Each structure stands twice: as C-alpha cells, then as structure tokens.
Amino acid sequence: FLESDEYDSLKSANFLKYAPSFKTSFSDDEVKKMFGSVDGWYHYFKIGNVENTNTRTSLNYQMWISQIIPTDLNGMKILDIGANDGFYSFLCESRGAERILAVDNNQRELSDVYLKKFKEFTGKHGYEKCVTGNDMAWPPKESMFKNTGPTERFQILKKILNSKVDYKLMNVYDVDSIEETFDIALLFGVYYHLENPVLAFQKIFPKINDSLFLSGHIIESEEPIMYLQSTVEEKRRQELLKDTPVPNTSPQLPKWIASSECLLRIGEGIGFKKCVLLDTLDILDGSTHYVTNSDTNDLSHKSKIGLFKFSK
C-alpha cells in the first residue's frame, strides 16, 4: 500500500489544510481578467474566489513541497531561487516572513500547445521522427514558446496580491553576488535543469544562515550516482532554435537526475552539517502536468520527486 499511487495521492492531499488563503483588493472579475492575460501558468493559485487555469503543477503537489517550509516565518529572510511565478515566495509572505527575494532567469518556456502536440506527434510517429523534424505535422516555431515568461507572471501576481516580495532577474550562478544573507533558501524544481548543479550549490551556500530546502527529480538507488540526460524535447528545441536568436535562452540545457544519496553527499561535501531526505513522491501520481516520464524511460531506476533539507 505504501508504494501505491493511491497512497501518494493521499499523502500529497494531506497538506492541503496548510494551503494559503490569498486575498486581494481587486474584484473577482478583475482577478479573472488578469489571470486570463497569461497563456498558461506554472503554479496553481486561488485568489479570492478565482482560480487560475492551465497550470503545470497542482495545489496538492505545491502543498506537498511546502510541508518543508515552517508555518511561522516571522522575522525570517527567504531567498526563493527559480521562483517562476512566485507561489512559494507569496506563501512565505503569507506566513509572516520579514524579507523575501525571489530570483529567476526568465528563460522562455515551451508552450502548452507545443507540449500537447509533441505528445500527440511522438505517440503517432515515434521519437526519432520528432527529432529529425521532417514531418509538416510537427508544431511550427511560432507555437513553441509561451508569450509570457516568469517575470511577467510574477509581476501580475505581485500586483493582484499587493505584495512586498522583491524580484530580481538573476542566474543561479550569480546569487553569491547578492549583498545580504538569508535564513532560508528555496531551490524547488531547479537543480536538474542546471548545467552545473554542484557549482550552484556552492554559490548558494554562503548566502544561507540556516537551511537550504531542495526538491527535484531523483532516482531510486542506494548508490551516489547522477545521470546527464539528453531529452528528445531538448534536442528538438535546439534544432528549432538553431537559426532563431532567442534572448535569455541558454544554448544548451542539460538535464541531470541524481540519486538521493548523491545529492546528500554533495550537500555534505559543500559544508552543510546535516543533509536529510524528508519525503518522496511518485512523479506519475497526477500532481505534476509535465511530460516528465519521457526523459527517464531509458534509466534502469524508478524516478521520484525528492524533498531535502540541508542545514548548517
């Protein structure tokens, strides 16, 4: 039972009682209009009586991640790295954090139309034909990216919530240049997208006074192993970008996936005194809406989401 999808679903739903009650001075119609100005959101939000739609993650999943964040953050300073549209930053604000800095690199994201057509096309023709791109049925360039990035979505939510959370456009490898330290840093859903995750951890370490909260894809293995994956989606994306200059988009986006033991050893090697894997969640439980299973099909290990705490 503990290994079943039903248990994973129940486990993630168990944290819904801690979901934030976001309030606004705008009317429901005004919030609905602002939500509708964006072609797809990353995080789920309910503000007043209005919910955003076309989200990449569910409230169940977000609150499962949030179990690691203290419910009382009074007087604390939070650094949210890879904040995207800022759910965890605004959650921390609702829990009384004194200072919150959200950072993201605003990299352009694949549109939901692209992801849907990718799934349909590969289901019909197979991955290889998708990579070569010789079929006119494949999505054209204009449907590839969302029209709005994390920065625009974050600012819309900040306006709706009348929030005081600060936002900075920044690469994770530059966080050590921030001229202040924070009690807690959040690194949710980021490490496996990075070209050099170990360097990122090293840059983050001196900015933290207490703990780094980390979530990301992991593989089930007792060995300290890490794989570099070259996904079909990324190969196709790079092919389409070959002759198209796109600002704020890295020319190569490797995707790493590590065992929990590997991440724990990295944390200890960098200098954290206590590194713990707190919980895991199956990525196929319906909590995330990504086409995530395609990039782990070739691995001999089952993939999950891991939730970690690295403490000083």
C-alpha positions in Angstrom: 0.0 0.0 0.0 2.8 2.4 0.9 4.2 2.0 -2.6 0.9 2.5 -4.4 -0.4 5.5 -6.4 -3.3 5.8 -4.1 -1.0 6.4 -1.1 1.0 9.0 -2.9 -2.2 10.8 -3.8 -3.5 10.7 -0.2 -0.1 11.8 1.0 0.0 14.9 -1.2 -3.6 15.8 -0.4 -2.9 15.6 3.3 -1.1 19.0 3.2 -4.0 20.9 1.6 -5.1 22.1 5.1 -2.0 24.4 5.1 -2.8 26.0 1.8 -2.6 29.8 1.8 -5.7 31.9 1.7 -4.6 34.6 -0.7 -6.7 37.8 -0.5 -6.8 40.9 -2.8 -8.4 44.3 -3.1 -9.3 43.6 -6.7 -12.7 42.2 -7.6 -13.2 38.6 -8.8 -13.8 39.9 -12.4 -10.6 41.9 -12.3 -8.5 39.0 -11.0 -10.1 36.7 -13.6 -9.1 39.2 -16.3 -5.5 39.4 -15.1 -5.3 35.6 -14.9 -6.6 35.4 -18.4 -4.0 37.7 -19.8 -1.4 35.0 -19.4 -1.1 32.0 -21.8 -0.6 29.4 -19.1 0.7 29.5 -15.6 3.3 27.4 -13.8 1.8 27.3 -10.3 -1.8 27.0 -9.2 -3.3 30.0 -7.4 -6.7 30.7 -5.9 -7.1 34.3 -5.0 -10.5 35.3 -3.5 -13.0 33.2 -5.4 -10.9 32.9 -8.6 -8.6 30.1 -9.7 -6.1 30.3 -12.5 -6.3 27.6 -15.1 -3.8 25.8 -17.5 -1.3 25.3 -14.7 1.8 23.0 -14.8 1.5 21.9 -11.2 -1.4 21.2 -8.8 -2.2 22.6 -5.4 -1.7 19.1 -4.0 1.8 19.0 -5.3 2.7 22.5 -4.2 1.5 21.9 -0.7 3.4 18.6 -0.5 6.5 20.6 -1.4 5.5 23.3 1.1 5.5 20.9 4.1 9.2 21.7 4.5 8.5 25.4 4.9 7.8 26.4 8.6 4.3 27.7 9.1 5.6 30.6 11.2 8.3 32.6 9.4 8.0 35.8 11.5 11.3 37.8 11.3 12.9 35.5 8.8 14.5 36.3 5.4 13.8 34.0 2.5 15.6 33.6 -0.8 13.5 31.8 -3.5 15.7 30.7 -6.3 14.0 29.7 -9.6 10.8 31.3 -8.3 8.9 31.3 -11.6 5.5 32.9 -10.9 6.3 33.0 -7.2 3.9 30.7 -5.4 6.4 29.8 -2.7 7.5 33.4 -2.3 3.9 34.6 -1.7 3.3 31.6 0.5 6.2 32.7 2.7 4.9 36.2 2.8 1.5 34.9 4.0 3.4 33.1 6.8 4.9 36.3 8.1 8.4 36.3 6.5 10.1 39.7 7.1 12.0 39.8 3.8 11.7 37.7 0.6 13.8 37.9 -2.5 12.6 35.9 -5.5 15.1 35.3 -8.3 14.7 33.7 -11.8 16.4 33.9 -15.1 13.2 34.4 -17.1 14.1 31.8 -19.6 11.5 31.3 -22.2 9.3 28.2 -21.7 7.7 25.7 -24.0 4.1 26.4 -24.7 1.3 24.0 -23.6 0.3 23.8 -27.3 3.9 22.6 -28.1 3.9 20.1 -25.3 0.5 18.7 -26.3 1.4 18.4 -30.0 4.8 16.9 -29.0 2.9 14.2 -27.0 0.5 13.6 -29.9 3.1 13.5 -32.6 5.5 11.2 -30.8 2.6 8.9 -29.9 1.8 8.6 -33.6 5.2 8.7 -35.3 7.7 7.9 -32.6 10.5 10.0 -31.0 13.1 9.6 -33.8 10.9 11.2 -36.4 10.2 14.0 -34.0 13.9 14.7 -33.5 14.6 14.7 -37.3 11.7 17.1 -37.8 11.0 16.1 -41.3 7.2 16.0 -41.0 5.0 19.1 -41.6 2.7 17.9 -38.8 5.3 18.9 -36.2 4.5 22.2 -34.4 5.8 25.4 -36.1 8.2 27.7 -34.4 5.5 30.3 -33.5 3.7 27.8 -31.3 6.9 26.7 -29.5 7.2 29.2 -26.7 4.8 30.9 -24.2 4.2 34.6 -24.9 4.8 35.4 -21.2 7.7 34.4 -19.1 8.2 34.0 -15.3 8.9 37.7 -14.8 5.7 38.9 -16.3 3.6 36.3 -14.5 5.3 37.1 -11.2 4.6 40.9 -11.6 0.9 40.2 -12.3 0.6 38.2 -9.1 2.5 40.7 -7.1 0.0 43.4 -8.3 -3.0 41.3 -7.5 -1.7 40.4 -4.0 -0.3 43.9 -3.3 2.8 42.0 -2.3 6.1 43.4 -1.0 8.2 40.4 -2.2 11.2 41.7 -4.2 12.0 40.1 -7.6 15.4 40.1 -9.3 16.3 38.8 -12.7 19.3 36.6 -12.0 21.2 33.5 -12.9 21.6 31.0 -10.1 25.4 31.1 -10.6 25.3 34.8 -9.6 23.5 34.6 -6.3 26.7 34.9 -4.4 26.9 38.5 -5.6 23.7 39.4 -3.6 24.9 41.7 -0.8 22.9 40.1 2.0 22.3 36.7 3.6 19.1 34.8 4.2 17.8 32.4 6.9 16.4 30.0 4.3 16.9 29.4 0.6 14.3 27.6 -1.5 15.5 25.6 -4.6 12.4 23.8 -5.8 12.4 22.1 -9.2 15.7 23.7 -10.3 18.8 21.5 -9.8 18.1 19.0 -12.6 17.8 21.8 -15.2 21.3 23.2 -14.4 24.4 22.7 -16.4 26.5 22.6 -13.2 24.3 21.9 -10.1 27.3 21.4 -7.8 28.6 24.9 -8.6 25.1 26.3 -8.0 25.1 24.7 -4.5 28.5 26.2 -3.8 27.3 29.7 -4.9 24.2 29.4 -2.7 26.0 28.1 0.5 27.4 31.4 1.7 24.1 33.2 1.3 22.3 30.9 3.8 22.4 31.3 7.6 20.2 28.2 8.4 18.9 25.9 5.7 18.5 25.1 2.0 15.2 23.5 1.1 15.5 21.5 -2.1 13.2 19.5 -4.3 13.7 17.7 -7.6 13.7 14.6 -9.6 15.7 11.7 -8.1 16.3 8.1 -9.0 15.9 5.3 -6.5 19.3 3.9 -5.9 21.5 3.5 -2.8 24.5 4.4 -4.9 25.7 8.0 -5.1 25.0 8.3 -8.9 24.0 11.1 -11.2 22.9 10.8 -14.9 23.2 13.5 -17.6 20.1 13.1 -19.8 19.7 14.4 -23.3 16.0 14.6 -23.8 14.1 14.4 -27.1 12.3 17.6 -26.2 15.6 19.5 -25.7 17.1 18.1 -29.0 14.1 19.3 -30.9 14.1 22.7 -29.1 17.7 23.3 -30.0 17.0 22.3 -33.6 14.2 24.9 -33.9 16.4 27.5 -32.2 19.3 26.9 -34.5 18.5 29.9 -36.7 16.4 31.8 -34.3 18.1 34.2 -31.8 16.2 34.0 -28.5 17.2 36.3 -25.6 17.7 34.8 -22.2 17.9 31.3 -23.5 20.9 29.1 -22.9 22.3 27.4 -26.0 22.3 24.1 -24.1 20.2 22.9 -21.2 21.4 19.5 -19.9 19.1 17.7 -17.5 20.6 15.9 -14.6 18.9 13.3 -12.4 20.7 12.0 -9.3 20.0 9.5 -6.5 19.2 11.0 -3.1 22.5 9.6 -1.8 24.4 11.6 -4.4 22.6 14.8 -3.5 23.1 14.2 0.2 26.9 13.7 -0.3 27.1 16.8 -2.5 25.5 18.8 0.3 27.8 17.4 3.0 30.8 17.9 0.7 30.0 21.6 0.3 29.8 22.1 4.0 26.2 21.6 5.2 26.3 19.8 8.6 23.1 17.9 8.3 21.6 16.7 5.0 18.3 14.8 5.1 15.8 13.3 2.6 12.5 14.2 4.1 10.0 12.7 1.7 9.4 11.3 -1.8 6.5 11.5 -4.2 5.9 9.5 -7.4 6.1 11.8 -10.4 3.2 9.9 -12.1 0.6 10.5 -9.4 -1.0 13.3 -11.4 0.4 16.1 -9.2 2.6 17.4 -12.0 1.4 18.0 -15.5 4.7 17.8 -17.3 5.5 15.1 -19.9 8.1 14.0 -17.3 8.3 10.3 -17.9 9.8 10.5 -21.4 13.2 11.7 -20.0 13.6 8.8 -17.6 12.4 5.9 -19.8 16.0 4.8 -20.5 17.0 4.7 -16.9 17.1 1.4 -15.0 15.9 3.1 -11.9 12.4 4.4 -10.9 12.1 8.2 -10.8 10.5 10.2 -8.0 10.5 13.7 -6.6 12.7 14.1 -3.6 12.3 16.7 -0.8 15.5 17.6 1.1 16.7 19.8 3.9 20.4 20.8 4.0 21.2 22.6 7.3 24.2 24.5 8.5 
